[in-house]
Amino acid sequence: MVAKRKNYPEDFKRDAVDLVRSSTDRSLTDIAHSLGIHLETLRKWVRDDRARAQTHVFADARR
């Protein structure tokens, strides 16, 4: 049986990424576990946020 994909609100994703960025003494695994989400889900959100931030930097540099 395949697990149903969960949809998380955007504000929850943003808060989770902010928590990762501000936590210097906690591992990604620990944060994911404490939020009740899969490690790879959190890792993808952090990676997507980093890519989005780089896109904005490049777009601003072109102006």
C-alpha positions as CSV (number, residue, x, y, z in Angstrom):
1,M,0.0,0.0,0.0
2,V,1.3,3.4,-0.9
3,A,1.1,6.2,1.6
4,K,-1.0,9.2,0.7
5,R,1.0,12.4,0.1
6,K,0.4,15.1,2.7
7,N,0.0,18.7,1.6
8,Y,1.5,21.1,4.1
9,P,0.5,24.8,4.3
10,E,3.1,27.2,2.8
11,D,3.5,29.0,6.2
12,F,4.4,25.7,7.9
13,K,7.0,25.0,5.2
14,R,8.4,28.5,5.6
15,D,8.5,28.2,9.4
16,A,10.2,24.8,9.1
17,V,12.9,26.2,6.8
18,D,13.4,29.2,9.1
19,L,13.9,26.8,12.0
20,V,16.5,24.9,10.1
21,R,18.3,28.1,9.2
22,S,18.3,29.5,12.7
23,S,19.2,26.2,14.5
24,T,22.9,25.9,14.7
25,D,22.9,23.1,17.3
26,R,20.2,20.8,15.9
27,S,20.5,18.4,13.0
28,L,18.1,18.3,10.1
29,T,17.0,14.9,11.2
30,D,16.2,16.1,14.7
31,I,14.2,19.1,13.4
32,A,12.3,16.9,10.9
33,H,11.5,14.4,13.7
34,S,10.3,17.1,16.1
35,L,8.0,18.5,13.4
36,G,6.6,15.1,12.6
37,I,7.7,15.2,8.9
38,H,10.0,13.0,6.9
39,L,13.7,14.0,6.7
40,E,13.7,14.1,2.9
41,T,10.6,16.3,2.9
42,L,12.3,18.9,5.0
43,R,15.5,18.6,3.0
44,K,13.6,19.3,-0.2
45,W,12.0,22.4,1.3
46,V,15.4,23.7,2.3
47,R,16.8,23.0,-1.1
48,D,13.9,24.6,-2.9
49,D,14.1,27.7,-0.6
50,R,17.9,28.0,-1.4
51,A,17.2,27.7,-5.2
52,R,14.4,30.3,-4.9
53,A,16.7,32.7,-3.1
54,Q,19.4,32.3,-5.7
55,T,16.9,33.0,-8.4
56,H,15.9,36.3,-6.8
57,V,19.6,37.3,-6.4
58,F,20.3,36.6,-10.1
59,A,17.1,38.5,-11.1
60,D,18.0,41.5,-9.0
61,A,21.6,41.5,-10.4
62,R,20.2,41.7,-13.9
63,R,18.2,44.9,-13.2
